[in-house]
Amino acid sequence: MKLRIDRQGCVGNARCHAVSAELFPLDEDGYIAVEEIEVPPGMEELARRGVRACPERVIQIVEE
């Protein structure tokens, strides 16, 4: 599973980061710091929770 992030759409609510700081790192300004995340095995449900937590819906799940 991968996650793709539209960083330009991020407004810095950091709700994804509150779900998992490990999966959703923030930059120094409080915005999501990456454009793609390879979800480690066993963290899929945590990743889905982080996706659902984003009010702007800028995080998409890519199933492979």
C-alpha positions in Angstrom: 0.0 0.0 0.0 1.2 3.5 -0.8 -0.2 6.9 0.0 0.0 9.9 -2.4 -0.3 13.4 -1.0 -1.2 16.6 -2.8 1.1 18.8 -0.7 -0.2 22.0 -2.3 -3.7 21.2 -1.0 -2.5 20.7 2.6 -3.5 23.5 4.9 -1.6 22.3 8.0 -4.4 20.8 10.2 -2.0 18.0 11.1 -4.8 15.6 11.8 -3.0 12.9 9.9 0.1 13.5 12.0 -1.9 13.2 15.1 -3.0 9.7 14.0 0.6 8.7 13.2 3.6 10.9 13.4 5.7 8.1 12.0 3.6 7.7 8.8 2.8 11.4 8.3 5.8 13.6 8.9 5.5 17.3 9.0 7.8 20.0 7.7 9.1 22.9 9.8 5.9 24.9 9.0 3.5 22.1 10.1 2.5 20.9 6.6 2.9 17.3 5.4 6.5 16.9 4.4 6.3 14.1 1.7 4.4 13.4 -1.5 4.4 9.6 -1.3 4.5 7.2 1.6 5.2 3.5 1.4 3.1 2.0 4.2 5.0 -0.6 6.2 3.3 -4.0 6.7 1.0 -4.0 9.6 0.4 -0.2 9.5 -2.3 -0.3 6.8 -5.2 0.5 9.2 -3.3 3.3 10.8 -2.7 4.7 7.3 -6.4 4.5 6.5 -7.3 6.3 9.7 -4.8 9.1 8.8 -6.4 9.4 5.3 -9.9 9.7 6.8 -8.6 12.3 9.3 -7.6 14.8 6.6 -10.4 17.3 6.2 -9.1 18.5 2.8 -8.8 14.9 1.4 -5.4 15.5 0.0 -4.2 12.0 0.9 -5.0 9.1 -1.5 -4.6 5.4 -1.0 -2.9 3.6 -3.8 -3.4 -0.2 -3.6 -0.9 -2.3 -5.4 
